[in-house]
């Protein structure tokens, strides 16, 4: 039975602790004298070494109860030579020279990367998706994103950006009523409002709550935070023109406000994203007309950590009323508005 690892005995040896019972298991049908001879031969051949601290078995002639099983240490010299003289120079070999057992496990992928750098390095000039590059280099599309490709790159001394890739998220769902530039682009938190406003524009209207709207984007709640990072590569060029204005409209609750504030913060160096003030004002007026005491209660586990940047976009009186709704423990969902409300008449 294997007990544990011990120290090396002599150069280039690897040892395991093993019991006498396990050593003679295959000889259990033989007389003890022959078992003794068998163990003696193993000792003489340098295959085992008695562990004297284990004490003897009490028989004559006596045998120790435990031994060090001595195995030749693996010869990694060929791998060292391969690393030093065959791998592409852009790959750092320092880690692998110090961890040759890891190199043996990752060798296939290191050599594929090395071969790619030798014969297709010019392809790195073009930025492509992570999965596309993963397949191009390693013939496995998820090797970099979901397997251990990042570890291989790290062991090779290469940053992830070295392969010149971009990550992809689920594509934005959007409807463009016009391709004109400049235009107002409206991001909507919820699906129902997206479809309602899309239907409204399809009737030939071009304004919602008095603002001309060229494109509607379905944000899918917090999903917009990831999807919008790929905005420039997953929409048509007319939408990314810097002359365009981008607005956000979501639920009047802590989560909806938090989504806006994070979206604004994440992309403030690229886009000036503002709340769609007219829409929030209309939903508040409708809530007041029906009675704010009838509004649904805020969910207990909702994240209430907002900075207040949302409210500075509104005039003081409107901001105060919205705060009162939230502080009363209630919220106003986007769905309070429907297609019959969108006109500014």
C-alpha positions in Angstrom: 0.0 0.0 0.0 1.3 3.5 -0.9 1.9 5.5 2.2 3.6 8.7 1.1 6.6 10.3 -0.6 10.0 10.3 0.9 13.3 11.9 0.2 15.6 11.1 -2.8 18.1 8.3 -2.3 21.0 9.1 -4.6 20.9 11.3 -7.7 18.1 11.0 -10.1 15.9 8.8 -7.9 12.2 9.1 -6.9 10.9 7.3 -3.8 7.6 6.1 -2.4 6.9 4.6 1.0 5.5 1.1 0.7 4.6 -1.7 3.2 6.2 -5.2 3.3 2.7 -6.6 3.0 2.2 -4.9 -0.3 5.6 -5.9 -1.6 5.0 -9.6 -1.0 1.4 -9.6 -2.0 2.2 -11.3 -5.3 4.3 -13.9 -3.5 1.8 -14.6 -0.7 1.5 -18.3 -1.7 5.3 -18.9 -1.3 7.0 -20.0 1.9 8.4 -17.1 4.1 12.0 -18.1 3.3 11.3 -17.4 -0.5 9.5 -14.2 0.3 12.6 -13.1 2.4 14.9 -14.0 -0.6 12.7 -12.0 -2.9 12.9 -8.9 -0.7 16.6 -9.3 -0.3 17.1 -9.4 -4.1 15.1 -6.2 -4.4 17.3 -4.5 -1.9 20.5 -5.7 -3.6 19.2 -4.5 -7.0 18.6 -1.1 -5.5 14.9 -1.2 -6.1 13.9 -0.8 -2.5 15.6 0.5 0.7 14.5 -0.6 4.3 12.8 2.1 6.4 14.5 1.2 9.7 12.2 3.3 11.8 9.4 0.9 10.8 11.0 -1.9 12.9 11.1 -5.5 11.9 8.3 -8.0 11.5 9.5 -10.3 14.4 10.2 -13.3 12.1 13.5 -15.0 11.4 15.2 -14.0 9.3 13.6 -10.6 10.0 12.4 -8.1 7.4 11.5 -4.5 8.0 7.8 -3.6 8.0 8.2 -0.7 5.5 10.5 0.2 2.6 11.3 3.1 0.3 10.4 2.1 -3.3 13.0 3.6 -5.5 12.2 4.4 -9.1 14.4 6.0 -11.7 13.7 9.7 -12.0 12.3 10.6 -15.4 14.8 11.8 -17.9 13.7 15.3 -19.2 16.9 16.1 -21.1 15.2 15.7 -24.5 12.5 18.2 -23.4 15.1 20.6 -22.2 16.8 20.5 -25.6 13.5 21.0 -27.3 12.7 24.1 -25.3 16.2 25.6 -25.8 16.5 25.0 -29.5 13.2 24.3 -31.1 10.6 26.6 -29.5 10.0 30.0 -31.1 12.0 32.8 -29.5 9.0 34.8 -28.5 8.0 32.1 -26.1 9.8 32.4 -22.7 11.1 29.0 -21.6 12.1 30.0 -18.1 9.0 28.6 -16.4 9.0 25.3 -18.3 12.8 24.8 -17.6 12.0 25.0 -13.9 8.8 22.9 -14.2 9.6 20.3 -16.8 6.7 18.0 -15.6 4.3 20.9 -16.5 5.9 21.2 -19.9 5.3 17.5 -20.6 1.6 18.0 -19.9 1.3 21.3 -21.9 3.9 20.4 -24.6 1.3 19.8 -27.4 -0.1 23.3 -26.9 3.2 25.0 -26.6 4.4 23.4 -29.8 1.2 24.4 -31.6 1.7 28.0 -30.5 5.4 27.8 -31.5 4.5 26.5 -34.9 1.9 29.2 -35.4 4.5 31.9 -34.5 7.0 30.4 -37.0 4.6 30.1 -39.9 1.6 32.4 -39.3 2.8 35.2 -37.0 1.7 37.8 -39.6 -2.0 36.8 -38.8 -1.6 38.5 -35.5 -1.8 41.8 -37.3 -5.5 41.4 -37.6 -7.7 41.5 -34.5 -10.2 38.6 -34.4 -12.4 37.1 -31.7 -11.0 34.9 -28.9 -12.6 31.8 -30.2 -11.5 32.4 -33.8 -7.9 32.9 -32.7 -8.1 29.9 -30.4 -9.0 27.6 -33.2 -6.5 29.2 -35.6 -3.6 28.6 -33.1 -4.7 25.5 -31.2 -7.4 23.9 -33.4 -9.8 24.2 -30.4 -12.2 27.1 -30.4 -12.8 27.2 -26.6 -9.2 26.5 -25.6 -8.5 30.1 -24.6 -11.9 31.0 -23.3 -13.0 27.9 -21.3 -10.1 25.5 -21.1 -6.5 26.1 -19.9 -5.2 28.2 -22.8 -4.7 31.2 -20.6 -2.5 29.2 -18.3 -0.4 28.1 -21.3 0.1 31.7 -22.4 1.1 32.7 -18.9 3.6 29.9 -18.7 5.0 31.0 -22.1 5.5 34.5 -20.7 2.9 36.0 -23.0 0.1 38.5 -22.1 -3.5 37.7 -23.3 -3.3 40.7 -25.5 -0.4 39.2 -27.4 -2.8 37.2 -29.6 -4.7 40.4 -30.6 -8.2 39.2 -29.8 -11.5 40.7 -28.7 -14.2 39.1 -26.6 -17.7 38.8 -27.8 -21.0 39.1 -25.9 -24.6 38.4 -27.0 -25.4 40.8 -29.8 -27.4 43.8 -29.2 -31.1 43.6 -30.2 -32.0 46.9 -31.9 -34.4 48.5 -34.3 -33.4 51.4 -36.5 -36.2 53.6 -37.7 -33.7 55.7 -39.7 -30.1 55.6 -40.7 -29.7 59.4 -40.6 -26.8 61.1 -38.8 -27.1 62.6 -36.3 -29.9 60.7 -34.5 -31.1 59.9 -31.0 -30.5 56.4 -29.9 -32.6 55.1 -27.0 -31.6 52.2 -24.8 -34.5 50.5 -23.1 -34.2 48.3 -20.0 -37.1 46.0 -20.6 -38.4 44.0 -23.6 -42.1 45.0 -23.4 -41.2 48.7 -23.8 -38.8 48.0 -26.6 -41.5 46.2 -28.6 -44.2 48.8 -27.8 -42.0 51.7 -28.9 -40.9 49.7 -32.0 -44.6 49.1 -32.9 -45.2 52.8 -32.4 -42.4 53.9 -34.8 -43.5 51.4 -37.3 -46.9 53.2 -37.6 -45.0 56.0 -39.2 -44.3 58.1 -36.1 -40.8 59.5 -35.5 -41.0 61.1 -32.1 -41.6 59.6 -28.7 -42.5 62.0 -25.9 -41.6 64.9 -28.1 -38.1 63.5 -28.9 -37.1 62.2 -32.3 -35.9 58.6 -32.0 -33.8 57.0 -34.7 -32.9 53.7 -33.1 -34.2 51.6 -30.2 -31.8 49.2 -28.3 -33.1 46.5 -26.1 -30.8 46.6 -23.0 -32.0 43.3 -21.3 -31.6 44.8 -17.8 -28.0 44.5 -16.6 -27.1 42.7 -19.8 -26.5 46.1 -21.4 -23.4 46.6 -19.3 -21.6 43.7 -21.1 -23.3 44.1 -24.5 -22.5 47.8 -24.8 -18.8 47.1 -24.5 -19.1 45.6 -28.0 -21.2 48.4 -29.3 -18.8 49.6 -32.0 -18.4 46.1 -33.5 -21.9 44.7 -33.3 -23.9 47.6 -34.8 -23.9 49.4 -38.1 -21.5 52.3 -38.6 -24.2 55.0 -38.7 -25.1 54.2 -35.1 -21.5 54.8 -33.8 -21.2 58.2 -35.3 -20.1 60.6 -32.5 -22.7 63.2 -33.6 -25.4 60.8 -32.3 -26.9 61.2 -28.9 -27.6 58.2 -26.6 -30.4 58.1 -24.0 -31.4 55.5 -21.4 -34.8 54.7 -20.1 -35.5 52.0 -17.5 -37.6 51.2 -14.4 -37.7 53.9 -11.8 -36.2 51.8 -9.1 -32.8 51.3 -7.5 -31.8 48.5 -10.0 -32.8 50.5 -13.0 -31.1 53.7 -11.8 -28.0 51.6 -10.9 -27.9 50.2 -14.4 -27.9 53.7 -15.9 -25.2 55.0 -13.5 -22.9 52.0 -14.2 -23.5 52.3 -17.9 -22.7 56.0 -17.8 -19.6 55.4 -15.7 -18.2 52.6 -17.8 -18.5 54.4 -21.1 -18.2 58.1 -20.1 -14.9 58.4 -22.0 -16.7 57.2 -25.2 -20.3 58.3 -25.0 -22.4 60.9 -23.1 -25.3 58.7 -22.1 -28.2 60.6 -20.5 -31.6 59.6 -19.0 -34.6 60.1 -21.3 -36.0 62.8 -19.0 -39.3 63.2 -20.9 -40.1 59.5 -20.5 -39.3 59.4 -16.7 -41.4 62.5 -16.3 -44.4 61.0 -18.1 -44.2 57.7 -16.1 -44.2 59.7 -12.8 -47.2 61.8 -13.9 -49.1 58.7 -14.7 -48.2 57.1 -11.4 -49.3 60.2 -9.5 -52.6 60.3 -11.5 -53.3 56.7 -10.5 -52.1 57.1 -6.9 -48.5 56.4 -5.9 -49.8 54.3 -3.0 -50.9 51.7 -5.5 -47.4 51.3 -6.9 -45.6 47.9 -6.3 -43.3 47.6 -3.3 -39.5 47.5 -3.9 -38.1 44.0 -3.6 -36.2 43.5 -0.3 -33.1 42.1 -1.9 -32.7 44.9 -4.5 -29.3 46.6 -4.6 -29.9 50.1 -3.3 -26.4 51.4 -3.9 -26.7 54.3 -6.2 -24.5 57.4 -6.5 -27.1 60.0 -7.2 -25.7 60.9 -10.7 -29.0 59.9 -12.2 -30.9 62.6 -10.3 -28.6 65.5 -11.3 -30.0 65.1 -14.9 -33.5 66.3 -13.7 -34.8 69.6 -12.5 -35.0 69.7 -8.7 -38.7 69.3 -8.3 -38.9 66.2 -10.5 -35.8 64.6 -8.9 -37.4 65.2 -5.5 -40.6 63.5 -6.4 -38.7 60.5 -7.8 -36.7 60.2 -4.6 -39.9 60.3 -2.6 -41.3 57.3 -4.5 -38.1 55.3 -3.8 -37.9 56.3 -0.2 -41.5 55.3 0.3 -40.4 51.7 -0.6 -42.1 51.7 -4.0 -41.0 51.8 -7.6 -42.4 52.6 -11.0 -41.9 49.9 -13.7 -41.5 50.9 -17.4 -44.5 48.9 -18.2 -46.7 51.7 -16.6 -46.4 53.3 -20.1 -47.8 51.7 -23.3 -48.2 52.6 -26.9 -51.1 54.9 -26.1 -48.9 57.1 -24.0 -46.0 57.8 -26.3 -47.4 60.8 -28.1 -46.6 64.2 -26.7 -50.0 65.6 -27.6 
